[in-house]
Amino acid sequence: MLARLLAITILSALPAAAQPVTVAALGDSLTQGYGLPQEAGLVPQLQTWLRERGADVTLINAGVSGDTTAGGLSRVEWTLTPEVDGLIVALGGNDLLRGIDPAVSRANLAGILEAARDADIGAMLIGIEAPPNYGEDYRAAFNAIYTDVAAAHDVPAIPSMLAPIVAAPEPLALMQPDAIHPNAEGVRVIVEGIGPEVLAFVDSLGACEGGCIAEQ
């Protein structure tokens, strides 16, 4: 009996072990990996980056080229399969390209996060920023979507996926010829930029034992 009590005491004092976590990345061509070899896309590069820092995580590529926030909302329920523990929402780029009313995009993203909440699945939001040529009013309304929606639903947010490329010395060198989609090196720069916040998110889902190491 004493040995059993001692074992229970020791086990209860140990840090919680990491558990395998599966996260679906619901997005558009930026998530899907448009124009790149499969292993060079955002999802495989991000998964590798996270695992190298101790996260026991599998990312599911739920990116569909050309998808809008409305498309994401229409397929979120069948994306949230029983094995999914978390959801990364990275949509809005095609809404921007089509000039869709920011209020519509905002409502769609809110609907996606509500679906995740109803399924008891943690979520985070990754946005995109409108450039100046869209006009100040549209730009301000669009750029406010991600932080506002994330705050309203109490989820972490990265305002712009492409911010690390924009901040680079030669942004165009990190893009494919269409100047819309990143090349493989551009994806690497994105992953380095957004990685720490995604790591914190998967850690909150239980993917790390005693916390992951952001710097490697």
C-alpha positions as CSV (number, residue, x, y, z in Angstrom):
1,M,0.0,0.0,0.0
2,L,2.8,2.4,0.9
3,A,4.6,1.7,-2.4
4,R,1.3,2.4,-4.3
5,L,0.8,5.7,-2.5
6,L,4.4,6.7,-3.2
7,A,3.9,5.9,-6.9
8,I,0.7,8.0,-7.1
9,T,2.5,10.9,-5.3
10,I,5.4,10.8,-7.7
11,L,3.2,10.6,-10.8
12,S,1.0,13.4,-9.7
13,A,4.1,15.6,-9.2
14,L,5.3,15.1,-12.8
15,P,4.6,17.7,-15.5
16,A,1.7,16.8,-17.8
17,A,2.9,14.9,-20.8
18,A,2.5,16.3,-24.3
19,Q,-0.3,14.8,-26.3
20,P,-0.5,14.5,-30.0
21,V,-2.5,17.5,-31.4
22,T,-4.2,17.8,-34.8
23,V,-4.9,21.2,-36.2
24,A,-6.7,22.0,-39.4
25,A,-5.6,25.0,-41.3
26,L,-8.7,26.4,-43.0
27,G,-7.5,28.8,-45.7
28,D,-7.1,29.7,-49.4
29,S,-4.2,29.4,-51.9
30,L,-1.8,30.9,-49.4
31,T,-2.5,28.0,-47.1
32,Q,-2.9,25.4,-49.9
33,G,0.6,26.1,-51.2
34,Y,-0.3,27.5,-54.7
35,G,2.5,27.1,-57.2
36,L,4.8,25.2,-54.9
37,P,5.9,21.6,-54.5
38,Q,3.9,20.0,-51.7
39,E,6.7,20.0,-49.2
40,A,7.5,23.7,-49.8
41,G,3.9,25.0,-48.9
42,L,2.9,26.8,-45.8
43,V,1.4,23.8,-43.9
44,P,4.4,21.4,-44.3
45,Q,6.9,24.1,-43.5
46,L,5.0,25.3,-40.5
47,Q,4.5,21.7,-39.2
48,T,8.2,21.1,-39.5
49,W,9.0,24.4,-37.7
50,L,6.6,23.5,-34.9
51,R,7.9,20.0,-34.5
52,E,11.5,21.1,-34.4
53,R,10.6,23.2,-31.3
54,G,9.0,20.3,-29.5
55,A,5.4,20.5,-30.5
56,D,3.7,17.1,-31.0
57,V,1.4,18.5,-33.7
58,T,0.0,17.4,-37.1
59,L,-1.3,20.1,-39.4
60,I,-4.1,19.3,-41.9
61,N,-4.0,21.3,-45.1
62,A,-7.6,22.5,-45.5
63,G,-6.6,25.3,-47.9
64,V,-8.6,25.7,-51.1
65,S,-7.2,27.9,-53.8
66,G,-9.6,30.7,-54.6
67,D,-11.7,30.2,-51.4
68,T,-13.4,33.2,-49.7
69,T,-14.5,33.6,-46.2
70,A,-18.0,32.5,-47.4
71,G,-16.4,29.3,-48.8
72,G,-14.7,28.7,-45.5
73,L,-17.9,29.1,-43.6
74,S,-19.7,26.7,-45.9
75,R,-17.1,23.9,-45.3
76,V,-16.0,24.5,-41.7
77,E,-18.4,21.9,-40.2
78,W,-17.0,19.1,-42.3
79,T,-13.4,20.4,-41.7
80,L,-14.0,20.0,-37.9
81,T,-13.8,16.2,-37.9
82,P,-13.5,14.2,-34.6
83,E,-9.7,14.0,-34.8
84,V,-9.3,17.8,-35.1
85,D,-8.2,19.5,-31.8
86,G,-7.6,23.0,-33.1
87,L,-8.4,25.3,-36.1
88,I,-6.3,27.9,-37.8
89,V,-8.4,30.2,-39.9
90,A,-6.5,32.1,-42.6
91,L,-9.1,33.5,-45.0
92,G,-9.9,36.9,-46.5
93,G,-7.4,37.4,-49.3
94,N,-9.8,36.5,-52.0
95,D,-12.5,38.7,-50.3
96,L,-10.0,41.5,-50.6
97,L,-9.2,40.8,-54.3
98,R,-12.9,40.8,-55.1
99,G,-13.6,44.0,-53.1
100,I,-16.2,42.2,-51.0
101,D,-17.9,44.3,-48.3
102,P,-15.7,44.0,-45.1
103,A,-18.9,43.6,-43.1
104,V,-19.7,40.4,-45.0
105,S,-16.2,39.0,-44.5
106,R,-16.4,39.9,-40.8
107,A,-19.7,38.0,-40.4
108,N,-18.3,35.0,-42.2
109,L,-15.2,34.8,-40.1
110,A,-17.3,35.2,-37.0
111,G,-19.5,32.3,-38.1
112,I,-16.4,30.1,-38.6
113,L,-15.1,30.9,-35.1
114,E,-18.6,30.3,-33.7
115,A,-18.6,26.8,-35.4
116,A,-15.3,26.0,-33.7
117,R,-16.6,27.2,-30.4
118,D,-19.7,25.1,-30.7
119,A,-17.5,22.1,-31.5
120,D,-15.4,22.9,-28.4
121,I,-12.4,23.3,-30.6
122,G,-9.7,26.0,-30.0
123,A,-9.1,28.4,-32.8
124,M,-6.8,31.2,-34.0
125,L,-7.1,33.7,-36.8
126,I,-4.5,34.8,-39.3
127,G,-5.4,37.8,-41.4
128,I,-4.3,39.7,-44.4
129,E,-3.9,43.5,-44.8
130,A,-5.4,45.6,-47.5
131,P,-2.9,47.8,-49.5
132,P,-3.3,51.6,-49.8
133,N,-4.7,51.4,-53.3
134,Y,-8.0,50.1,-51.9
135,G,-8.8,53.5,-50.5
136,E,-8.5,54.6,-46.9
137,D,-12.1,53.8,-45.8
138,Y,-12.1,50.3,-47.3
139,R,-8.6,49.6,-46.0
140,A,-9.4,50.7,-42.5
141,A,-12.6,48.6,-42.4
142,F,-11.0,45.5,-43.8
143,N,-7.8,45.7,-41.7
144,A,-9.9,46.0,-38.5
145,I,-11.7,42.7,-39.2
146,Y,-9.2,40.3,-37.8
147,T,-8.3,41.9,-34.4
148,D,-12.0,42.8,-33.8
149,V,-13.4,39.4,-34.6
150,A,-10.6,37.6,-32.6
151,A,-11.2,39.9,-29.6
152,A,-14.9,39.3,-29.7
153,H,-14.4,35.5,-29.7
154,D,-11.4,35.5,-27.4
155,V,-9.0,33.8,-29.8
156,P,-5.4,34.7,-30.7
157,A,-4.9,36.6,-33.9
158,I,-2.1,37.4,-36.3
159,P,-3.2,40.5,-38.2
160,S,-1.3,39.8,-41.4
161,M,0.3,36.6,-42.7
162,L,2.3,38.5,-45.2
163,A,3.7,41.1,-42.8
164,P,7.1,39.2,-42.5
165,I,7.5,39.5,-46.3
166,V,6.5,43.1,-46.5
167,A,9.1,43.9,-43.8
168,A,11.8,42.0,-45.7
169,P,14.6,44.0,-47.5
170,E,13.5,42.7,-50.9
171,P,9.8,41.6,-50.7
172,L,9.4,40.9,-54.4
173,A,12.3,38.4,-54.2
174,L,10.2,36.3,-51.9
175,M,7.2,36.2,-54.2
176,Q,6.2,34.1,-57.2
177,P,5.9,36.0,-60.6
178,D,2.3,36.8,-59.9
179,A,3.4,39.0,-56.9
180,I,0.5,37.5,-54.9
181,H,1.8,34.2,-53.7
182,P,5.1,33.6,-51.9
183,N,7.8,31.4,-53.3
184,A,9.3,28.7,-51.1
185,E,11.7,31.1,-49.5
186,G,8.9,33.5,-48.9
187,V,7.0,30.8,-47.1
188,R,10.0,30.2,-44.9
189,V,10.1,33.8,-44.0
190,I,6.3,33.8,-43.2
191,V,6.8,30.7,-41.0
192,E,9.6,32.3,-39.1
193,G,7.5,35.3,-38.6
194,I,4.2,33.7,-37.5
195,G,5.7,30.6,-36.0
196,P,6.1,31.8,-32.4
197,E,2.4,32.7,-32.1
198,V,1.2,29.5,-33.7
199,L,3.5,27.6,-31.4
200,A,1.9,29.3,-28.4
201,F,-1.5,28.3,-29.8
202,V,-0.7,24.6,-30.2
203,D,1.0,24.7,-26.8
204,S,-2.4,25.9,-25.4
205,L,-3.9,22.8,-27.0
206,G,-1.5,20.5,-25.1
207,A,1.1,19.8,-27.9
208,C,4.1,20.7,-25.7
209,E,5.5,19.0,-22.6
210,G,6.4,21.7,-20.2
211,G,6.2,24.3,-22.9
212,C,7.8,24.5,-26.3
213,I,11.0,26.4,-27.2
214,A,10.3,29.2,-29.7
215,E,13.9,29.9,-30.5
216,Q,15.9,27.1,-32.0
